[in-house]
Amino acid sequence: MDFLNAIILLLNFTILPALTYGSQLALGAIFVTLIYGVLRFANFATGDMMSFGTMFAVILTYYLQSLGINFGMLPTALLTIPFAVFMMIFYMLTVDKFVFGYYRLKKSPPVQLAMVSVGVMFVTQAIIRIIIGPSDRRFLDGEKFILKAREFKEITGLNEGLTIKSTQIITIFVTIIVVSTMFWFLNKTKTGTSMRAYSDNEDLALLSGIDPKKVVLITWIIAGILATIGGILYGLDKSYRPFVYFNNMLPIFAAAIVGGIGNPYGAFLGGYVIAFAEIFLTYAYKKFFMYILPESLEPTSLVQLLSTDYKFAISFSILVIVLLFRPSGIFEGKKI
Amino acid sequence: MAFFEGNNMTAGYGNGPDIISSCTLNANKGEIVAILGPNGAGKSTAMKSLLGLLNLKSGNVKMDGEDISKFSPQDRVRKGISFVPQTKNVFSELTVNENLKIGAFLRDENLENVIKEIFELFPVLFDKKNQVVGELSGGQRQQVALGRALMIKPSVLMLDEPTAGVSPIVMDELFDHIVKIKKNNVAIIMVEQNAKQALSISDRGYVLVTGKNKFEGSGKDLLNDPEVRRSFLGA
């Protein structure tokens, strides 16, 4: 019984949240890796682009709510995804046309494009500030819990409760759909294969008649879908604070690099590696050990390796360790 | 008039000096033409000019009588001119099958038959069709590169040092393949370092020196020409 309690405790406070957080990071990391693989630069505007897409979902959600439209048990925000994705792609293509496109034609080195993306990041932040402002907004509606701790305890008779938030299940479910569709596209369709070919060997792709403009367009479209959906899922799960997305860039880049930058599978798994590392290393295990150890050995401290304030330090350490010992990532990617 | 010809081509990189000047090369269908010459003679530059990777300062490139000097490399690919670069000539992260399919990116019809023909030409690749090309040996990679270039059923095939960095046995094998490709009525132009072997399978050859035509003639004639032998064949 104690053993079961310990498992439920871990499931509730570490595994489930890590799977959710990992999915959100994975979407962002695939975004980073795609841009790096195809357009060949580290996009520092990633976090704010995610925030930008989410902003439209928030605004439209409020509008739909004011009209009395909702999505039943599911969050209204899910209805707004197509609109938000559309706005995001429109914004990305505009930025690409007027900013990135120029430097791509000039064949600027990747570092220069990365610096340009920092500029794009500041402008994006400013636009967000103008349109919606910096304050914290909740836009989650519908059923909040699929399973409440109290109900779980009543059903199973255990001491520990298991809470399953609807956002957790939605996040994991939507991520599986989006990521599997994307991998299907990249591996099974002609356009997807041409994207991978372009990423692998640009000159030969041109000699084979692949149109670089089309590859760039498709890349931004996929990136827009990933960024917006990743951002909305994160916003639903926590809350929409526009500038928190900027902070998330560290774990997102760490995930992309751990997975081997340029390798979308790696980025996907990297998201979970970072999420599990962050949550496992900052969780206080006191209660867990109280369940599994005999009374005489019970810990007196919190048994917390690191305070949650240091969770970004974990991503950062993983990033540094990977870059020192395996610069091409755990799952072979391009060397940085 | 030959099927594919570059007439009096002059070209260089950027605003730098001319690398080739008044260089003339041509090839007919079903013919192998070797471009030879010492290092820095402009062999690769001549090939790049034919392909449109470099702009001509003067001269022209004609295919079947049509002047294609102003065509972009992609448009030339569309016209049936295929190129195998010396390095990075395969998609190393893609499988053999995907490499071949990308080779035929501009073709819309059913590719299965073309792919089957390629596998008949390079039986080794059939067993490895789902393997990532980066894992193959050097000789097999060159075969993938040739196969990829053949997917558009080219009428002109240009090879930049197809046997660079492979063992002598693999080199002989690759030359055998090139002879087989020629039989499909393709005009083949190749730049080669292994001059003796290249000339022995070539119908004609050009020797370039400092960007100009120095000698030209049939493969046999060049092989037997004492001056060519002394200067370029090392015997």
Chai-1 contact restraints between the chains, C-beta under 6 A:
chainA,res_idxA,chainB,res_idxB,connection_type,confidence,min_distance_angstrom,max_distance_angstrom,comment,restraint_id
A,T193,B,E98,contact,1.0,0.0,6.0,A-B,restraint_1
A,A197,B,F91,contact,1.0,0.0,6.0,A-B,restraint_2
A,A197,B,I102,contact,1.0,0.0,6.0,A-B,restraint_3
A,D200,B,F91,contact,1.0,0.0,6.0,A-B,restraint_4
A,D200,B,E93,contact,1.0,0.0,6.0,A-B,restraint_5
A,N201,B,K88,contact,1.0,0.0,6.0,A-B,restraint_6
A,N201,B,F91,contact,1.0,0.0,6.0,A-B,restraint_7
A,L207,B,F83,contact,1.0,0.0,6.0,A-B,restraint_8
A,S208,B,I102,contact,1.0,0.0,6.0,A-B,restraint_9
A,S208,B,G103,contact,1.0,0.0,6.0,A-B,restraint_10
A,S208,B,F105,contact,1.0,0.0,6.0,A-B,restraint_11
A,G209,B,Q74,contact,1.0,0.0,6.0,A-B,restraint_12
A,G209,B,V77,contact,1.0,0.0,6.0,A-B,restraint_13
A,G209,B,F105,contact,1.0,0.0,6.0,A-B,restraint_14
A,G209,B,L106,contact,1.0,0.0,6.0,A-B,restraint_15
A,I210,B,F105,contact,1.0,0.0,6.0,A-B,restraint_16
